[in-house]
Amino acid sequence: MAGRKVLAMTERQFAVLRVLWEHGPLTVRGLMEHLPRGDRQPYTTVLGLLQQMEKAGLVEHDKDGQTHVYRPAVSSREATGSLLSDFLARFFHGSAEKLILGLVDSEQIAPDDLRAIESKLAEAEQGGEAEPKKATRRRKKP
């Protein structure tokens, strides 16, 4: 994990990626149609945002005549995993246990959610996946 690049993105950039993950490659105008009403910006603002995202490696584009069609350069899983890893490292010293206990203490997670998490962890252990076991060992270290 030490060599893993952390994706940094703003809420607006994440909103753009969500639209592209859900609707597939889009032009600037197509993207603008799918942004939530409160996020609607002028064409040049959205274009500038996409250009910044392309420089950051978050989106790529193909040319269709004179039109650029933008697509995500990162998967939803990769982006969410990177953001969560960064969040855990910065606010919980890498401890997913502290995060979950904080959610329980603040009543932000329901018992059914905890059971679903336990089930997912049990599946991962039975499937012989190495990553969850590594993560479990790393979390227990102070």
C-alpha positions in Angstrom: 0.0 0.0 0.0 3.0 2.3 0.5 3.4 2.7 -3.3 -0.3 3.2 -3.9 -1.2 6.7 -5.3 -3.9 8.5 -3.4 -6.5 10.1 -5.6 -7.3 13.6 -4.5 -10.5 15.1 -5.8 -13.1 17.6 -4.9 -16.8 16.9 -4.3 -17.6 18.4 -7.7 -15.1 16.2 -9.4 -16.5 13.1 -7.7 -20.0 14.2 -8.8 -18.7 14.3 -12.4 -17.2 10.8 -12.1 -20.5 9.5 -10.7 -22.3 10.7 -13.7 -19.7 9.2 -16.1 -19.8 5.9 -14.2 -23.6 5.8 -14.4 -24.1 7.1 -17.9 -20.9 6.2 -19.7 -18.8 8.5 -21.9 -20.4 11.9 -22.5 -19.7 15.3 -24.1 -19.5 18.4 -22.0 -23.1 19.2 -22.9 -24.2 15.6 -22.2 -22.5 15.7 -18.8 -24.2 19.1 -18.0 -27.6 17.5 -18.6 -27.0 14.9 -15.9 -25.5 17.1 -13.2 -27.8 17.8 -10.3 -29.6 21.1 -10.6 -27.5 22.8 -7.9 -24.2 21.7 -9.6 -25.1 23.2 -13.0 -22.4 25.5 -14.2 -21.7 27.4 -17.5 -20.2 25.3 -20.3 -16.7 26.8 -20.0 -16.7 26.0 -16.3 -17.6 22.4 -16.8 -15.1 22.1 -19.7 -12.3 23.6 -17.4 -13.2 21.2 -14.7 -12.9 18.2 -17.1 -9.6 19.5 -18.4 -8.3 19.7 -14.8 -9.6 16.2 -14.1 -7.8 15.0 -17.2 -4.5 16.4 -16.1 -5.0 14.7 -12.7 -5.7 11.4 -14.4 -9.3 11.1 -13.4 -10.9 11.3 -16.9 -9.7 10.8 -20.5 -11.3 11.9 -23.7 -11.7 10.7 -27.3 -12.3 13.0 -30.3 -15.5 12.5 -32.2 -15.0 15.0 -35.1 -14.6 18.3 -33.3 -16.3 17.1 -30.1 -14.5 15.6 -27.1 -16.2 12.7 -25.4 -15.1 12.2 -21.8 -14.9 8.9 -19.9 -13.6 8.0 -16.4 -10.0 7.0 -16.2 -10.5 5.4 -12.8 -13.1 2.9 -11.7 -15.7 3.6 -9.0 -14.1 0.9 -6.9 -10.6 2.4 -7.4 -11.6 6.0 -6.6 -13.7 5.0 -3.6 -11.0 2.7 -2.2 -8.4 5.4 -2.6 -10.5 8.1 -0.9 -11.5 5.7 1.9 -7.8 4.7 2.5 -6.8 8.3 2.6 -9.7 9.1 5.0 -8.7 6.2 7.3 -5.1 7.2 7.3 -5.7 10.9 8.0 -8.5 10.7 10.5 -8.3 7.3 12.1 -4.5 6.5 11.9 -5.3 3.7 9.5 -7.7 1.9 11.8 -10.9 0.8 10.2 -11.9 -0.6 13.7 -11.9 3.0 15.1 -14.0 4.2 12.2 -16.6 1.5 12.6 -16.7 1.9 16.4 -17.1 5.7 15.9 -20.0 5.0 13.6 -21.6 2.7 16.1 -21.1 5.1 19.0 -22.6 8.0 17.0 -25.5 5.7 15.9 -24.6 6.3 12.3 -24.6 2.6 11.5 -27.5 0.2 11.9 -27.2 -3.4 13.3 -28.2 -4.8 10.0 -25.3 -2.9 8.3 -22.9 -4.4 10.8 -24.3 -7.9 10.1 -23.8 -7.3 6.4 -20.2 -6.2 7.0 -19.5 -9.3 9.1 -21.0 -11.5 6.4 -18.8 -9.8 3.8 -15.7 -10.3 5.9 -16.6 -14.0 6.5 -17.0 -14.4 2.7 -13.6 -12.9 2.1 -11.9 -15.1 4.7 -13.5 -18.3 3.3 -12.6 -17.3 -0.3 -9.0 -17.3 0.7 -8.5 -13.6 -0.4 -5.2 -12.3 1.0 -6.1 -8.6 1.0 -8.7 -8.7 3.8 -6.4 -10.7 6.0 -3.5 -8.3 5.4 -5.8 -5.4 6.2 -7.1 -7.1 9.4 -3.5 -7.6 10.6 -2.5 -4.0 9.8 -5.5 -2.6 11.6 -4.7 -4.3 14.8 -1.3 -2.6 15.1 -1.3 0.6 17.1 
